[in-house]
C-alpha cells in the first residue's frame, strides 16, 4: 500500500528529510493500529520497518521504455570520411 501526503516544511521545528518523515509516519501508524487492535503486535516490526529505496533502472531500461517514434535516418550520424591525406615531399 502506498500513501502520499503533502506536509509544509514550515510545520516542523527542525528540518527533516522526506525519508525521516516517512519512517516516523510508518512507526506512528503501526503503534496506532496496534493500540486499536487492527494489527497484531507481532506485525509491528514489518509495518514499521524502513522501506528499501527503489532500485534505479539501467540506461538500457530507460531507452527501451521510450516510445519508438521517428525515422532511423533522423538519428544517424553523417558519414565522416576523415581528413584528406596530405603528402609531403
Secondary structure, DSSP 4 states (H G I P E B T S, - for coil): --------GGGSSS---HHHHHHHHHHHHHHHHHHHTSS-GGGHHHHHSPPPPPPPPPHHHHHHHS---S-GGGGSPPP---PPP----
